[in-house]
Structures are given as C-alpha cells and as structure tokens.
C-alpha cells in the first residue's frame, strides 16, 4: 500500500510538472509537458495544432503522428478524430481523412462543429450532396450558424432547390435564409423560400415576414405584396385586418381597433425625438380607440413618421376620409394627413388642413386620381418644419377613421 501511495504521489507530481510546462503554450513547453505526462492526449493535440497552424518546423508526418497518438490515448473524443482527419487532409491523404471524419461523426453525430468541419472537407473534395447533408445537421444544432452555412452552400452550388431541401423544417432557419437572400438582392429565391414556408405551414410570428414584404415593396412587386399580406391576414386574423373588397376601406386598421404591427401593410411608427405615438382608449368617432401623437415642444419637427403603404391602381379615382382632433398645437405648421406616391413621395395627391390650436373632431375628406404609373400609395401623418422663429411644435393630435375607397 505504501508503494502504491508513493507511486500515486509520483504520478501526480509528474502531471503537475507537465501541466506547468503546458501552460507556457510554446512548442518547447508542450514537448516538455509530454515528457513529464506522456499519457495526456491534450498535449499531443496542442503540439500538433501549433506545428500545423504556425508552421513551427513540423512535417506533415510528425503532425499526423501527434494526432494519431492523441486519438489512441482518447479514442472516444470526436474532436481528436476530426483533428487527425484535418492532418490527413492537409497531407493529401483524402481517403484517410474521410475515414477519420466519419469516425468523429460516429462518436458525435449531431455535433455542429464536427459536421461543419466535415462539410468543408466534403466541399474541398467535391462531394456537394454530402456537404449539404452535413450542413443540415449544423443548422439543426447551432441556431447562430445560419449565415456561415448559407454562404458556404451558395458558394458551392447554384442549385436553389438543393439548398432549400437542406433546410430543416424550422421557421427561424427559413427566415434567416430568406433574409440572407434578400440582402444579396435575390428576390426570386426569396419568393421560393416564402412559398416553402407557407407550404410547410411552419409556425412563426407575423413580424418575421415583414423583411420579405419590405423587399417586395423595394422591388415594386406590388401584386406579390398584396398576395403575401392576404396570406398573413388569413393566418393571423386577430392581428391583421383582412384586406377589404374593392368597395370597402383599403386602409388597414383605419379605426385603430387592433394593435399597430409596425410593418407590412399595417401602420408603421418610426421613433422621433419630440413626438410620442400611442393608441388612446378615449373613444374616437369611428371606434373605441384613436391614434394619439403628443408633441413635447422641444423640436421643430419635419414629421412623417406615422404612415402606411396602400396598394393602388393607376389612373383611378379614390375617396379619402379621416377624423382628426387637436389640443394646443403650437406654431404656424401643424399636423395633417397626406396621401402620396410611395415611389415618388414628392408627388402628393392630397393634404388635409393644417391643424393648429385646438379643435373638436373634424372630418376631412377629398377625392384624387392616381397617375398612370401609380402602384403604391403612402398614407401618412405629416408636419412640415416651420420657418418661423417660434417653431418648436407642442400639443396633441388624435386621428381616427382613416379610409381610402373607390367612389360609389
């Protein structure tokens, strides 16, 4: 027993000395650590990595030998097998590399890191279907890996269908890929991704689709914009007012009965210093709530920060109406409602009265005709900046019952 105790103390001392040398993180230090503790696989892995990455004089055979020793000291460590595979790959021994990578994945089949390294090996050896299969596992296990996966996949294949099939049926993965394609200007693929999301009936929150709707707006795909919005309204009937018929209101949530979604074809509110936007529970003429904008008197705002996109037909006459109330609006330039061309906002089809001071509810209405190239309108609350000395706007305005219709 005494001999066993002394031997245990001796081994512990050797390990402690080896660990001290290892902490130096230099090739000489790690070599010394191996001499003191030759049964520690971490030391062989570290030395192989240093010699491989920093070209510290080691030959490919020496580096492979270091990794080989590490795997045999710890044969159930997937990372060690992946490192051995990488050393084989570096040395041009592709078959051995593949076998070692497969051993690593056999040990940790769902590891995102192992499958990421395997996918890159498959890419380098022109095994594209296998690479996509490994990338699918990466997406399943690492929610943050989407963009690097998509970059690799799109660099190695132009087969959009194959990449779509690679995606696991999870809405966050699909929407990350959708955003990736939008940022690359590839609207055609974005449309295919959206169609697959609808086909698979994946669960998601309505705002997840808003970047796609914005891309459709940007690319002037108004028909697809309407179709997508209709699909969202069908899926989220308690959040989105169903698109109206041609004889009804074309403005979404014009009575502010629902929460503002801040995207799509619903109202959008952009934060602005000096103005606070809310839904007021005080009853308006057209329902239980009204939109309220409070100006705090600290800025000469050039305001257009509450608006909504509305699809429209060219050369068509429309009738606009709204109710508006003011309390203590200062300066010569007050809030008003405007309708303009979404793709040429300088083309204002109508602007309601400049509202200053205080008033009870006023009904505003006007007819206008769109131009030959009009596809999309913007309905907005506007307040042009004042050119007067006393130009900082204060006061409150309420808006309700906003509508846009074809005349009877």
N, C-alpha and C positions, 0 to 999 in steps of 0.2 A: 504493500500500500504506500509505503514511504517513497519507493522508487516511482510508482505511478504518479504520486503527488509532485515529486521533483520534476518528472518528465512533463507534466501538465504546466508547471511553472515555467519550465524551459521553453515549451511551445508558445505559451502566452507572451513570454519576453521576446521571442523571435518575431511574433506577429506585431507586437508593439513597435519594435525597431523597424520592421518592414513598413508599417503604417506611417512612421515618422519620415522615412525616405520617400514614400509615395506622395506625401503632402507637398513635396518640393515641386512636383509636376514637371520635372525635367526628364529627358531620356536617361541620363545617368542616375538620377534619383530613383526612377521606376525600375531600372535594371538592378539597382542595389536592393530595392524592395522585393524583387523576385528572388534574389539570392537568399534573403532572410526568410521569405514566406513563399516558397515555390508552389504551394497548393492553392493560392488565391487567384481565381480566373480574372478578377477585375484588373490585376496588374498587367497581365498579358494583353488584355483588350486595350487598356490605356496606352501601352507602349506601341502596339500595332497601329492604333489610331494616330498617335503622334508622328510616327515614322511615315505613315501614309499621307496624312494631311499636310505635314510641314516638311516633307522630303528630307528627313534627317539622316539620309545615307542608307536607309534600309532597302534591300532589294525586295521585289515582289514575293520571292520565295520566303524570305525571312518574315515578311509581314503575314503571309498566309500561314506560316508555321505558328506564329504567335496566336493568331485567331483560332487555329486548329487546336492548339493546346487548351485555350480558354473553353472551347465548346466541349472538349472531352473532360475537363475538370467540372464543368457545369452543363451537362447535356440537355437539360430541360429549360434552358434560358434562350428564348426566341431571339432576343437582341443579339446574343453572341453568334447564333447561326446566321443572322442577317449580316452581321459584320464579316463573318467568314465568306458569305456569298459575295459581298461587295469586293472583298480582296480577290476572289476568283475572277469576278467581272473585270476588275482593274487589270488583272494579268492576262485577260483574253481567254479565260477558260469558261466559256459560257455554259457548257453543259454542267460543269461542277457548280457554277454559280446558281443555275436553276434548281439543281438538287438541294443545295443548301437553303435557298429561299423557300422552297417547298417544305423543307423540314421546319423552318422558322414558322411558317404559316400553319403547319400541322400542330405545332405547340400552341400558338396563339392565333387561331383562325379569324377572330374578329378584331384584332388589333389594328387600329387606323395607321399607326406608324409602320408596322410590318407590311401592311398592304400598300401603303404609299411607296415604300422602297421597292416592293415587288412590282408595282405598276410602272415605276420609272425604268426598272430593268426590262420589263416587257416592251416598253416603248423603244428602248435602245436596241432591242433585238427584233423589232418589227412584229411583235405579237399584239396587234391592236385590240382584237376582241378580248384577249386575256387581260390586257391593261385596263380596259373599261370595266371588266368584272371586278378587278381589284379595287378600282376607284369607287365602285358602288359600295363596297364594304367600308371604305374610308368615309364616305358620306353618311353611312348608317351609324358610324361610331364617333364621328367628330363633327359637331354642329358648326364649328368655325372653319372647317376645311373647304367650304364650298367654292370660293373664288379660285384658290390654287388648283383645285380639282378641275374646275371648268377651263381654266387657262391651259392646263396640260391636255385635256381632252380635245379642245378645239384646235390646239396646235398640231395634233397628230392625226386628226380625221376631219373631213368635211361632211361626214355622214350625220346629218342632223337627227335622223330617226334613231341611229345607234346611240347617240348621246342621250336622247330622250328615254330610250329603253334602259339606259344605265341608271337613271334617277330612281331612287327608292320612293315608294308612294307616300311621301310626306310633304305636306304643303309648304313648310319653311324652305325645304330644299328646292322645290319647284319655283317658289317666288324669288329665292336668291339667284337661281339660274335665269329667271325672267329679267331681273334687274341687271344681271351681268350682260345679257344680250341687248337690252335697251341701251346701256351705257356704250356698247360697241356699235350702236346705230343699226342693229339688225332687227328691224321691226317684223320681218317675215317670220323669223324663228320665234320672236316673242309671241306672235299670234298663235303659232303652233303650240307653244308651251301653255298659253292660256286655254286653248281648246282642250289640251290634255288634262289640265286641272279640272275643267268642267266635266269632261268625260269620266274621270275617275271619281268625281264627286268628293274631292278632298275637303275636309273641314278647315275653314280659315275665317278670320275676321275681315269684314268688308274693307277696312283701310289698307289691307295687304294688296288689294288690286289697284289702288289709286296710282302708283307709279306707272302701271301699264296704261291706265286711262290718260294720264298726262302725256305719255308718249304718243298715244293716238291723237291727242289734241295738237301736239307739236308737229306731227307729220300730216296733219289735216285729214285724218281718216275719220271723218265725222260719222259716216254710216256705221263703221265698226264701233265707234264710240257709243252710239245710241244702242246698238245691239248688246254691247258689254254691260252698259248701265241697266238695260232691261233685264239681263240675266242676274245682275246683282240685286235688283229690286225684287225679283222673284224669289231669290234665296234669302233675302233679309227684309221681309215685308214689314217688320216692326221698326226698322231703322231707316228704310228708304221709301219715299212716297212713289208709288207705281207711276211710270210715265203715262201722261194723260193722252187722251184721244185728241184728234185734230180740232175738236170743238171745245176742249177744256183747257185748263191752265197749263202752259208749257213750262212754267217756273216750278222747280222742285221745292217743296216745303215753303211755299209762299206765305203761309199763315204761321210759320214757326211753331207748329204743334209738336214736331219732332226735334230731337237734338241735332245741332249742326255737325255734320260729319267732317267738314273742312277738307273736302276733296271730291273728285269725280264731278258729277253734275249737280251736287248739292252746294250750299253756300260755303264759301271759304272766308276765313278771317285771318288776316296777317297782322301780327302784333305791331303796334306803332306807339312810340313814346308820346304821351299826351292824350291818348284815347283808350278807353276801356269798353270792350264789347261784351254784352251779356244778353241772356234771354230773361225778360221781365215778366213775372207772373201776373202783373196788373193787366186786366183784360183789354185787348185792343178791339177795334171794330169787327175784325174778321175771325176772332177766336179767343182762346184762353191765354195766349201769350203774345208778346211782341218783341221785336229786336230793339235793344236799347244800346245807344252809344253815348258815353259820357266823355266830354272833352274837359280836361282839367285846367285849361288856361295857361299852360306852360310853353306851348309851341304854336308857331304859325304853320299849321299842317297843310301840306299838299296831299289830300287824303283820297285814297281809292282802295282802301284795304278790306272792305267787305264786298264780295262780288260772287257771281255765279255765271257759269257758262251755260248757254241755251242753244241747242241746235236750231237752225232756221233754214228756210227755203229762199232761194234768190228770187228777186222781182216779186215779192209777196208783201201784201199789206197786213200789218199786225196792229192790235189794240193793246196798249199798255195801261195798267192801272195800279194804284197803290194808295195806302193811307199813311200819313206822316204827321207827327206832333212834335212840337218844340217847347223847351222850357229854358229861358235865359241864354239863348245863343248870342254870343257877342261877335263883334267885328262886322265888317260890311260883307264878308263872304261866309255864308252858312252852308250847311249840308243840303244836298239834293240827290235825286235819283237820276241815273243816266243809263241809256242803252246805246252801246256802240259795237262796232265790228271787232270781233276777237282778234282778227289778224291785221287789223288796221285801227288801233284804238283811237287814233285821231279823227276817225270818221264816226262822229257822234250823231246817232239818228234822232235822239230826243234827250232833253234835260228838263227836269221839273223845276218848279220855282225855287229861287234862292231863299232858304228859310232862315230868318234871323228873328231875335227876340223870343216871344212866347206865343203859342197858339194852341187851340184845341185841335182835335183830329181834323185834318184836311184831306179831301180826296183829290188825288192827282190822276189825270188820265189824258192820253194822247194817242193818235194813230200815226204810223210811219210806214214807209215802204222800203224794203231792203234793196240792195243793189244787185246787179246781175251776177256778181261774184261772191255774194254773201253766203257763207256756210254756217257760221257760228257767231253767236252774239255774246256780249258780256252785259249783264245787268249789275250795276254797282252803285254803292253809296259814294258820292264824291263831294269833296270840298276843296275847290282851288285855293291855293295860298293867296293871302291878301297882300296887296301892295301898299297898304296904309301903314302909318307909324304904329297905331294901336292894332296889332294884327294877330295876337295870340288868342285862339278861339277857346271859349269856355261854354258850358251849358250842356244840355242833354237833348237828344232826339230819339223818338220812338218810331219804328216802321212796322207796318203790318199789311197783310192782304196784298202782297205783290203778285201781279198776274200779267201774263202775256198770252193773248189769244188771237185766233183768226176772227175777224169781224163776222157777225152772223149775216 
